[in-house]
Amino acid sequence: MLATKGSYIQLEYTFTDPNGELLGSSAHSGLYTFKIGSGDAIPGLDEFVTGLEPGQDTHFVIPAVKAYGIRDESLSVSVPRTYFPEETAIEMGNRVAVNHKILTITNYDDSQVFLDGNHPLAGIDLHFAIRVTKVSDTEPDEYQGCGCSSSCGCH
């Protein structure tokens, strides 16, 4: 069966940044299953898996614009450190909710906390190696996460 829009596909995968740094893998997170065209996966992944069949191996690069988008520097802000309750862990890389949005702490000092509202993988071309393990018209009993091994903070 060929993978088409509306079918469910299951993948073994790894994906890296352009320098080869591992960002996610089925070895860490388990197989990734999603419905093609449903918005469950980044748009570029939908495009590259369409037409594949079980057992197929392939490599491809999803440009940032079809992955997690281009970085938008207007989403970087600073807020007074006093904005956060004392029990909030102010550490580089921590993700915090501000005005119902999840932001990443990129820096801080005694008076300010610097935050980034971009997805952690925004602006990165993603290099994928996948193996299609299953294609089905039937919805699976359970889904796996986004496949990023929590590097994107979605879990």
N, C-alpha and C positions, 0 to 999 in steps of 0.2 A: 504494500500500500504506500503510495506517495503522500508526503506531507502537503496538505493544502490548507487554505484558510478555513478555520472552523474545526480542524482536526487537532487531536492532542498528540504532542510529541514529547518523548523522553530522551534526555541526552546525558552522556558522559562528557565532561568538558574540563578544560582549563582556560583561563583567560588572564592575560598579562598586560602591563602597560608597554609602551614602545621600547623601553629599556630591558624588557624581559622580567620585570618584577611580578611575581605571582600575585594576582588580585583575588582569584577565586578558583575553586576546583571541586569536582564531584568527589574526589578522594577525601576532601575535608567536609563537604556539606551534603553528600549523597547526590543521587541522580536528580536532574532538574526536569520537571514536567510542567508544561504550560499549554494553553490553547492558542493556536496560531491565530493572530488577528484580533485577539480579545483585549489587548492592552496589558496582559500579564507579563510580557517580556518587553525589553527595549525594542523600538521599531526596527532597527537594523538586524536584530536577531531573527525577528519574524521573517524579514526579507530573505536572509541567507539560508534558513532552514526549509523554506517553501520549495517543494520539488524533490526533497531528499527522501530516502527510504531506509528502513532498518538495516543496520550493518554498514552504512556509509560513513566514512571518515572524511573530514575536510578541515581546512584551515582558511581563515579569512580575517580581515580587519574591518571593524565597524568604526567609522569615523565618529568623533565626539558628537557631532550634530545629530547623528542617528542613534546615539547611545544615551548619555545623561546630559547632553546639551553642552553648549559653549559656556564658559564661565561668564558670569555677569557680575562685574565688580560693584555694581550698585547694591548687590545683596550683602556686601560686607559693611558692617556697622560697628560702632563702639557704644557701649552703655556704661553708666557709672557702676562701679563694683557694688555700691550700696543697693543697686536694683535687686540683687540676688540675696535670698535668705542666707544667714551665716552657715547653715548646714549644707549648702550647695557646694559640691566639689568643683572648685575653679582650677582646672588643669587643662593643659594643651590637649586637644583632641576630644575632650569630653563633649557630648551633645546635650544641649539644654533647650527647654521650651521657652520661647519668648513670644508673647502675643499669639499663641496658638501655632507657632511655627517652630520647627526643630532646626537649631543652628549649631554649628561647631565652633568651639573655642579655639581660636588660632593664636592668641597671645593675650597677655594681661600684665598689668602692673598694679601698684598700690591703689590707684584711683579708677582705672578703666578696665573693661573686659572687651576684647576685640572678637567679633563673631562673624562667621561666614554662613550665609543662607544657601549657598550653592550645594548641590549634591556632592559628596566627597569625590566622586568620579567624574564630575563635570570637567570638560576641557581635555579629556584623555581619550585618545584613540585606543580602542580595545582590540587586542590580538587574541583570537579564539582558535582553539583546536577542539573539535567535537567528534563524537561518534554517536550516531542515532541508534538508540537501543530499542525504541518502540514507536510506532505510529498507530493511532486508533481513533475511531469515531466516538468511542465511549469515554465518558468522563471518568477519570481515575478516582479511586476511593479517597486518596489523599494527595496533596501537592507538597512539593518541597519549597523552600524559600527562594529568594531571588538568585541564589547561586554565588553570591559574592563572599562567602565566608565571613560575613559581618564587616567586611572592609568598607561597605557603604553605609553602615549604621542602620540598615532597614530592619534588622531583627529585633 
